[in-house]
Amino acid sequence: MMQKGLVIAMALFVSGALSAAPKMKPCNALKVDRCKERADCVWVDAHKTKDGKDVKAHCKCKGKCAK
């Protein structure tokens, strides 16, 4: 009986933890061609910041991304 309660408690904990995880934005994982096809995404070329840090080329959302 104790094991059954423990299993139920763990299942509820895991389901709650997973639903609270941050949602991945749809543009973030796209490669250049797919990114440019989407109206809600923009491709950012590799560049250096004013501080001299290298930024890799990546896709990001324009404003709020569609889900």
Biopython code that builds the backbone (N, CA, C, O; Angstrom):
import numpy as np
from Bio.PDB.StructureBuilder import StructureBuilder

atoms = [
    (1, "MET", "N", (0.826, -1.195, 0.000)),
    (1, "MET", "CA", (0.000, 0.000, 0.000)),
    (1, "MET", "C", (0.869, 1.257, 0.000)),
    (1, "MET", "O", (0.572, 2.228, -0.696)),
    (2, "MET", "N", (1.940, 1.227, 0.785)),
    (2, "MET", "CA", (2.841, 2.374, 0.869)),
    (2, "MET", "C", (3.511, 2.635, -0.479)),
    (2, "MET", "O", (3.692, 3.788, -0.872)),
    (3, "GLN", "N", (3.879, 1.559, -1.189)),
    (3, "GLN", "CA", (4.528, 1.710, -2.491)),
    (3, "GLN", "C", (3.580, 2.332, -3.512)),
    (3, "GLN", "O", (4.000, 3.154, -4.327)),
    (4, "LYS", "N", (2.320, 1.950, -3.473)),
    (4, "LYS", "CA", (1.339, 2.486, -4.408)),
    (4, "LYS", "C", (1.192, 3.997, -4.191)),
    (4, "LYS", "O", (1.124, 4.757, -5.157)),
    (5, "GLY", "N", (1.142, 4.429, -2.943)),
    (5, "GLY", "CA", (1.044, 5.852, -2.624)),
    (5, "GLY", "C", (2.276, 6.608, -3.075)),
    (5, "GLY", "O", (2.175, 7.732, -3.568)),
    (6, "LEU", "N", (3.440, 5.998, -2.910)),
    (6, "LEU", "CA", (4.692, 6.610, -3.334)),
    (6, "LEU", "C", (4.734, 6.765, -4.848)),
    (6, "LEU", "O", (5.165, 7.800, -5.356)),
    (7, "VAL", "N", (4.292, 5.754, -5.560)),
    (7, "VAL", "CA", (4.272, 5.810, -7.027)),
    (7, "VAL", "C", (3.335, 6.914, -7.496)),
    (7, "VAL", "O", (3.674, 7.658, -8.416)),
    (8, "ILE", "N", (2.172, 7.032, -6.884)),
    (8, "ILE", "CA", (1.213, 8.074, -7.257)),
    (8, "ILE", "C", (1.795, 9.460, -6.961)),
    (8, "ILE", "O", (1.677, 10.376, -7.775)),
    (9, "ALA", "N", (2.416, 9.606, -5.801)),
    (9, "ALA", "CA", (3.019, 10.893, -5.437)),
    (9, "ALA", "C", (4.125, 11.276, -6.414)),
    (9, "ALA", "O", (4.217, 12.433, -6.823)),
    (10, "MET", "N", (4.953, 10.327, -6.784)),
    (10, "MET", "CA", (6.033, 10.605, -7.748)),
    (10, "MET", "C", (5.470, 10.985, -9.113)),
    (10, "MET", "O", (5.986, 11.895, -9.762)),
    (11, "ALA", "N", (4.426, 10.303, -9.550)),
    (11, "ALA", "CA", (3.811, 10.603, -10.841)),
    (11, "ALA", "C", (3.248, 12.025, -10.844)),
    (11, "ALA", "O", (3.411, 12.754, -11.822)),
    (12, "LEU", "N", (2.600, 12.413, -9.774)),
    (12, "LEU", "CA", (2.059, 13.768, -9.689)),
    (12, "LEU", "C", (3.174, 14.809, -9.660)),
    (12, "LEU", "O", (3.059, 15.863, -10.285)),
    (13, "PHE", "N", (4.238, 14.519, -8.947)),
    (13, "PHE", "CA", (5.373, 15.440, -8.881)),
    (13, "PHE", "C", (6.000, 15.626, -10.256)),
    (13, "PHE", "O", (6.241, 16.756, -10.681)),
    (14, "VAL", "N", (6.265, 14.532, -10.950)),
    (14, "VAL", "CA", (6.902, 14.589, -12.261)),
    (14, "VAL", "C", (6.004, 15.321, -13.257)),
    (14, "VAL", "O", (6.492, 16.147, -14.029)),
    (15, "SER", "N", (4.710, 15.037, -13.256)),
    (15, "SER", "CA", (3.815, 15.699, -14.199)),
    (15, "SER", "C", (3.755, 17.193, -13.920)),
    (15, "SER", "O", (3.682, 17.986, -14.859)),
    (16, "GLY", "N", (3.783, 17.594, -12.663)),
    (16, "GLY", "CA", (3.786, 19.007, -12.315)),
    (16, "GLY", "C", (5.085, 19.679, -12.697)),
    (16, "GLY", "O", (5.081, 20.815, -13.172)),
    (17, "ALA", "N", (6.194, 18.997, -12.496)),
    (17, "ALA", "CA", (7.501, 19.554, -12.830)),
    (17, "ALA", "C", (7.642, 19.730, -14.337)),
    (17, "ALA", "O", (8.205, 20.726, -14.792)),
    (18, "LEU", "N", (7.145, 18.788, -15.104)),
    (18, "LEU", "CA", (7.257, 18.886, -16.555)),
    (18, "LEU", "C", (6.368, 19.988, -17.120)),
    (18, "LEU", "O", (6.763, 20.672, -18.064)),
    (19, "SER", "N", (5.196, 20.167, -16.568)),
    (19, "SER", "CA", (4.313, 21.202, -17.075)),
    (19, "SER", "C", (4.811, 22.594, -16.712)),
    (19, "SER", "O", (4.447, 23.566, -17.373)),
    (20, "ALA", "N", (5.634, 22.709, -15.677)),
    (20, "ALA", "CA", (6.173, 23.999, -15.264)),
    (20, "ALA", "C", (7.463, 24.342, -16.017)),
    (20, "ALA", "O", (7.972, 25.456, -15.888)),
    (21, "ALA", "N", (7.987, 23.411, -16.790)),
    (21, "ALA", "CA", (9.222, 23.652, -17.532)),
    (21, "ALA", "C", (8.985, 24.732, -18.585)),
    (21, "ALA", "O", (7.902, 24.801, -19.166)),
    (22, "PRO", "N", (9.995, 25.581, -18.839)),
    (22, "PRO", "CA", (9.826, 26.629, -19.838)),
    (22, "PRO", "C", (9.601, 26.034, -21.221)),
    (22, "PRO", "O", (10.203, 25.023, -21.582)),
    (23, "LYS", "N", (8.739, 26.665, -21.975)),
    (23, "LYS", "CA", (8.428, 26.194, -23.322)),
    (23, "LYS", "C", (9.475, 26.727, -24.297)),
    (23, "LYS", "O", (9.855, 27.896, -24.229)),
    (24, "MET", "N", (9.933, 25.877, -25.193)),
    (24, "MET", "CA", (10.912, 26.273, -26.199)),
    (24, "MET", "C", (10.215, 27.097, -27.273)),
    (24, "MET", "O", (9.159, 26.698, -27.764)),
    (25, "LYS", "N", (10.779, 28.223, -27.642)),
    (25, "LYS", "CA", (10.206, 29.049, -28.699)),
    (25, "LYS", "C", (10.440, 28.358, -30.037)),
    (25, "LYS", "O", (11.498, 27.763, -30.244)),
    (26, "PRO", "N", (9.474, 28.426, -30.946)),
    (26, "PRO", "CA", (9.550, 27.654, -32.187)),
    (26, "PRO", "C", (10.697, 28.048, -33.111)),
    (26, "PRO", "O", (11.144, 27.212, -33.896)),
    (27, "CYS", "N", (11.184, 29.258, -33.055)),
    (27, "CYS", "CA", (12.246, 29.689, -33.975)),
    (27, "CYS", "C", (13.644, 29.275, -33.511)),
    (27, "CYS", "O", (14.547, 29.134, -34.336)),
    (28, "ASN", "N", (13.832, 29.081, -32.217)),
    (28, "ASN", "CA", (15.172, 28.901, -31.663)),
    (28, "ASN", "C", (15.965, 27.738, -32.228)),
    (28, "ASN", "O", (17.191, 27.828, -32.296)),
    (29, "ALA", "N", (15.335, 26.664, -32.630)),
    (29, "ALA", "CA", (16.068, 25.486, -33.082)),
    (29, "ALA", "C", (16.178, 25.393, -34.606)),
    (29, "ALA", "O", (16.716, 24.414, -35.124)),
    (30, "LEU", "N", (15.682, 26.388, -35.320)),
    (30, "LEU", "CA", (15.646, 26.302, -36.782)),
    (30, "LEU", "C", (16.982, 26.642, -37.420)),
    (30, "LEU", "O", (17.740, 27.468, -36.912)),
    (31, "LYS", "N", (17.255, 25.991, -38.539)),
    (31, "LYS", "CA", (18.429, 26.301, -39.355)),
    (31, "LYS", "C", (18.067, 27.462, -40.277)),
    (31, "LYS", "O", (16.900, 27.844, -40.370)),
    (32, "VAL", "N", (19.053, 28.016, -40.950)),
    (32, "VAL", "CA", (18.886, 29.250, -41.721)),
    (32, "VAL", "C", (17.738, 29.192, -42.738)),
    (32, "VAL", "O", (16.934, 30.122, -42.792)),
    (33, "ASP", "N", (17.641, 28.140, -43.537)),
    (33, "ASP", "CA", (16.606, 28.085, -44.573)),
    (33, "ASP", "C", (15.207, 28.053, -43.973)),
    (33, "ASP", "O", (14.323, 28.786, -44.416)),
    (34, "ARG", "N", (15.003, 27.212, -42.975)),
    (34, "ARG", "CA", (13.688, 27.105, -42.321)),
    (34, "ARG", "C", (13.336, 28.404, -41.608)),
    (34, "ARG", "O", (12.180, 28.827, -41.609)),
    (35, "CYS", "N", (14.332, 29.032, -41.003)),
    (35, "CYS", "CA", (14.108, 30.279, -40.284)),
    (35, "CYS", "C", (13.611, 31.368, -41.234)),
    (35, "CYS", "O", (12.661, 32.086, -40.921)),
    (36, "LYS", "N", (14.250, 31.487, -42.382)),
    (36, "LYS", "CA", (13.886, 32.528, -43.344)),
    (36, "LYS", "C", (12.529, 32.285, -43.987)),
    (36, "LYS", "O", (11.915, 33.224, -44.495)),
    (37, "GLU", "N", (12.046, 31.040, -43.977)),
    (37, "GLU", "CA", (10.730, 30.717, -44.532)),
    (37, "GLU", "C", (9.594, 31.207, -43.643)),
    (37, "GLU", "O", (8.495, 31.473, -44.130)),
    (38, "ARG", "N", (9.848, 31.326, -42.353)),
    (38, "ARG", "CA", (8.788, 31.686, -41.402)),
    (38, "ARG", "C", (8.686, 33.199, -41.238)),
    (38, "ARG", "O", (9.693, 33.889, -41.082)),
    (39, "ALA", "N", (7.464, 33.700, -41.275)),
    (39, "ALA", "CA", (7.228, 35.138, -41.132)),
    (39, "ALA", "C", (7.468, 35.625, -39.704)),
    (39, "ALA", "O", (7.744, 36.806, -39.498)),
    (40, "ASP", "N", (7.367, 34.734, -38.715)),
    (40, "ASP", "CA", (7.529, 35.149, -37.324)),
    (40, "ASP", "C", (8.947, 34.947, -36.791)),
    (40, "ASP", "O", (9.193, 35.120, -35.597)),
    (41, "CYS", "N", (9.892, 34.577, -37.683)),
    (41, "CYS", "CA", (11.286, 34.358, -37.286)),
    (41, "CYS", "C", (12.214, 35.275, -38.078)),
    (41, "CYS", "O", (11.874, 35.734, -39.169)),
    (42, "VAL", "N", (13.374, 35.528, -37.518)),
    (42, "VAL", "CA", (14.399, 36.317, -38.209)),
    (42, "VAL", "C", (15.755, 35.655, -37.979)),
    (42, "VAL", "O", (16.042, 35.197, -36.873)),
    (43, "TRP", "N", (16.590, 35.601, -39.023)),
    (43, "TRP", "CA", (17.926, 35.027, -38.927)),
    (43, "TRP", "C", (18.905, 36.126, -38.541)),
    (43, "TRP", "O", (18.917, 37.193, -39.154)),
    (44, "VAL", "N", (19.725, 35.869, -37.530)),
    (44, "VAL", "CA", (20.745, 36.808, -37.069)),
    (44, "VAL", "C", (22.098, 36.220, -37.446)),
    (44, "VAL", "O", (22.463, 35.134, -36.995)),
    (45, "ASP", "N", (22.846, 36.954, -38.286)),
    (45, "ASP", "CA", (24.171, 36.484, -38.696)),
    (45, "ASP", "C", (25.149, 36.560, -37.525)),
    (45, "ASP", "O", (24.941, 37.311, -36.572)),
    (46, "ALA", "N", (26.209, 35.775, -37.615)),
    (46, "ALA", "CA", (27.250, 35.791, -36.587)),
    (46, "ALA", "C", (27.874, 37.187, -36.540)),
    (46, "ALA", "O", (28.073, 37.827, -37.573)),
    (47, "HIS", "N", (28.178, 37.645, -35.325)),
    (47, "HIS", "CA", (28.767, 38.971, -35.162)),
    (47, "HIS", "C", (29.466, 39.077, -33.814)),
    (47, "HIS", "O", (29.403, 38.166, -32.988)),
    (48, "LYS", "N", (30.129, 40.201, -33.612)),
    (48, "LYS", "CA", (30.763, 40.479, -32.321)),
    (48, "LYS", "C", (29.968, 41.578, -31.628)),
    (48, "LYS", "O", (29.496, 42.514, -32.274)),
    (49, "THR", "N", (29.822, 41.460, -30.320)),
    (49, "THR", "CA", (29.153, 42.508, -29.561)),
    (49, "THR", "C", (30.126, 43.669, -29.346)),
    (49, "THR", "O", (31.309, 43.565, -29.671)),
    (50, "LYS", "N", (29.622, 44.764, -28.801)),
    (50, "LYS", "CA", (30.487, 45.915, -28.504)),
    (50, "LYS", "C", (31.588, 45.541, -27.520)),
    (50, "LYS", "O", (32.667, 46.133, -27.516)),
    (51, "ASP", "N", (31.289, 44.531, -26.673)),
    (51, "ASP", "CA", (32.268, 44.066, -25.686)),
    (51, "ASP", "C", (33.292, 43.109, -26.289)),
    (51, "ASP", "O", (34.217, 42.679, -25.600)),
    (52, "GLY", "N", (33.135, 42.773, -27.568)),
    (52, "GLY", "CA", (34.070, 41.873, -28.224)),
    (52, "GLY", "C", (33.713, 40.402, -28.139)),
    (52, "GLY", "O", (34.500, 39.551, -28.553)),
    (53, "LYS", "N", (32.527, 40.084, -27.605)),
    (53, "LYS", "CA", (32.114, 38.685, -27.497)),
    (53, "LYS", "C", (31.559, 38.206, -28.831)),
    (53, "LYS", "O", (30.828, 38.926, -29.510)),
    (54, "ASP", "N", (31.920, 36.970, -29.196)),
    (54, "ASP", "CA", (31.410, 36.367, -30.431)),
    (54, "ASP", "C", (30.001, 35.842, -30.210)),
    (54, "ASP", "O", (29.719, 35.170, -29.218)),
    (55, "VAL", "N", (29.120, 36.160, -31.154)),
    (55, "VAL", "CA", (27.748, 35.650, -31.134)),
    (55, "VAL", "C", (27.586, 34.775, -32.366)),
    (55, "VAL", "O", (27.830, 35.221, -33.487)),
    (56, "LYS", "N", (27.172, 33.525, -32.159)),
    (56, "LYS", "CA", (26.962, 32.611, -33.277)),
    (56, "LYS", "C", (25.698, 32.998, -34.029)),
    (56, "LYS", "O", (24.776, 33.573, -33.451)),
    (57, "ALA", "N", (25.656, 32.681, -35.320)),
    (57, "ALA", "CA", (24.450, 32.910, -36.120)),
    (57, "ALA", "C", (23.328, 32.054, -35.537)),
    (57, "ALA", "O", (23.550, 30.917, -35.120)),
    (58, "HIS", "N", (22.116, 32.622, -35.515)),
    (58, "HIS", "CA", (20.988, 31.900, -34.936)),
    (58, "HIS", "C", (19.663, 32.472, -35.432)),
    (58, "HIS", "O", (19.606, 33.562, -36.003)),
    (59, "CYS", "N", (18.624, 31.720, -35.203)),
    (59, "CYS", "CA", (17.272, 32.129, -35.540)),
    (59, "CYS", "C", (16.578, 32.585, -34.262)),
    (59, "CYS", "O", (16.743, 31.969, -33.209)),
    (60, "LYS", "N", (15.798, 33.668, -34.352)),
    (60, "LYS", "CA", (15.044, 34.116, -33.180)),
    (60, "LYS", "C", (13.682, 34.642, -33.609)),
    (60, "LYS", "O", (13.439, 34.892, -34.790)),
    (61, "CYS", "N", (12.813, 34.803, -32.644)),
    (61, "CYS", "CA", (11.447, 35.267, -32.901)),
    (61, "CYS", "C", (11.430, 36.766, -33.142)),
    (61, "CYS", "O", (12.199, 37.522, -32.548)),
    (62, "LYS", "N", (10.533, 37.176, -34.030)),
    (62, "LYS", "CA", (10.235, 38.594, -34.191)),
    (62, "LYS", "C", (9.113, 38.894, -33.210)),
    (62, "LYS", "O", (8.000, 38.398, -33.382)),
    (63, "GLY", "N", (9.372, 39.669, -32.216)),
    (63, "GLY", "CA", (8.330, 39.966, -31.228)),
    (63, "GLY", "C", (7.886, 38.703, -30.530)),
    (63, "GLY", "O", (8.716, 37.949, -30.022)),
    (64, "LYS", "N", (6.579, 38.458, -30.498)),
    (64, "LYS", "CA", (6.052, 37.241, -29.875)),
    (64, "LYS", "C", (5.904, 36.162, -30.937)),
    (64, "LYS", "O", (5.342, 36.404, -32.005)),
    (65, "CYS", "N", (6.405, 34.987, -30.643)),
    (65, "CYS", "CA", (6.325, 33.873, -31.587)),
    (65, "CYS", "C", (4.954, 33.194, -31.548)),
    (65, "CYS", "O", (4.318, 33.099, -30.498)),
    (66, "ALA", "N", (4.525, 32.730, -32.704)),
    (66, "ALA", "CA", (3.337, 31.890, -32.769)),
    (66, "ALA", "C", (3.706, 30.533, -32.188)),
    (66, "ALA", "O", (4.855, 30.105, -32.303)),
    (67, "LYS", "N", (2.774, 29.867, -31.583)),
    (67, "LYS", "CA", (3.072, 28.583, -30.959)),
    (67, "LYS", "C", (2.896, 27.446, -31.908)),
    (67, "LYS", "O", (3.109, 26.292, -31.536)),
]
sb = StructureBuilder()
sb.init_structure("model")
sb.init_model(0)
sb.init_chain("A")
sb.init_seg("    ")
for serial, (resi, resn, name, xyz) in enumerate(atoms, 1):
    if name == "N":
        sb.init_residue(resn, " ", resi, " ")
    sb.init_atom(name, np.array(xyz, "f"), 0.0, 1.0, " ", f" {name:<3s}", serial, name[0])
structure = sb.get_structure()
